[in-house]
Amino acid sequence: MKTVFVLSNSWVLMGEVYFRGPRTYRIRYASVVRRWGTSNGVGEIPTKLTILDSIPGSVTIERARVLFSFDVPK
């Protein structure tokens, strides 16, 4: 399952969380959400209009930087 993270510095990342540490998340298959491409809320993502910029490897983000997150059922 993919998770979307909205970060305090205006970045939005989506990927598979594979480690939840006390201060960090590790995300694989991560992408930056450049364009949502939805017309009926974020529950639609990804759509054909969604633009995702892939990040090679894995990403570590600090929990303190996460404003909110949600799982994407697709």
C-alpha positions as CSV (number, residue, x, y, z in Angstrom):
1,M,0.0,0.0,0.0
2,K,1.3,3.5,-0.8
3,T,1.2,6.4,1.6
4,V,1.1,10.1,0.8
5,F,3.1,12.4,3.1
6,V,2.5,16.1,3.2
7,L,5.7,17.7,4.6
8,S,6.2,21.0,6.4
9,N,8.4,22.4,3.6
10,S,5.6,22.0,1.0
11,W,6.9,18.7,-0.4
12,V,4.4,15.9,-1.0
13,L,5.8,12.4,-1.3
14,M,4.1,9.1,-2.1
15,G,5.6,5.6,-1.7
16,E,5.7,2.4,0.3
17,V,6.7,2.8,4.0
18,Y,8.9,-0.1,5.0
19,F,10.3,1.3,8.3
20,R,8.6,3.3,11.0
21,G,11.3,4.4,13.5
22,P,10.8,6.6,16.5
23,R,12.0,9.7,14.6
24,T,11.9,8.7,10.9
25,Y,10.1,6.9,8.1
26,R,11.9,5.0,5.4
27,I,10.0,5.0,2.1
28,R,10.8,2.9,-1.0
29,Y,9.4,3.5,-4.6
30,A,9.0,7.1,-3.6
31,S,7.8,9.9,-5.8
32,V,7.2,13.6,-5.5
33,V,3.6,14.5,-6.3
34,R,4.0,17.3,-8.8
35,R,0.4,17.4,-9.9
36,W,-2.6,15.7,-8.2
37,G,-4.6,15.4,-11.4
38,T,-7.9,14.8,-9.5
39,S,-11.3,16.3,-9.9
40,N,-13.0,14.7,-6.9
41,G,-10.5,14.8,-4.1
42,V,-7.2,13.1,-3.4
43,G,-8.9,9.7,-2.9
44,E,-8.7,9.3,-6.7
45,I,-4.9,9.4,-7.0
46,P,-3.2,8.3,-9.0
47,T,-5.2,9.2,-12.1
48,K,-4.0,9.5,-15.7
49,L,-3.5,13.3,-15.0
50,T,-1.4,12.7,-11.9
51,I,2.3,13.6,-12.4
52,L,4.7,11.8,-10.2
53,D,8.5,12.4,-10.2
54,S,10.3,9.2,-9.2
55,I,13.1,9.3,-6.6
56,P,15.7,6.6,-7.1
57,G,16.5,4.4,-4.1
58,S,14.7,5.0,-0.9
59,V,14.0,8.1,1.1
60,T,14.2,8.9,4.8
61,I,11.9,11.6,6.2
62,E,11.8,13.0,9.7
63,R,8.5,12.4,11.5
64,A,8.6,16.0,12.9
65,R,8.4,17.3,9.3
66,V,5.2,15.4,8.5
67,L,2.0,17.5,8.7
68,F,-0.2,14.6,7.8
69,S,-0.3,11.4,5.9
70,F,-2.8,9.1,4.4
71,D,-2.9,5.7,2.7
72,V,-3.8,5.3,-1.0
73,P,-6.0,2.3,-1.5
74,K,-5.0,1.7,-5.1
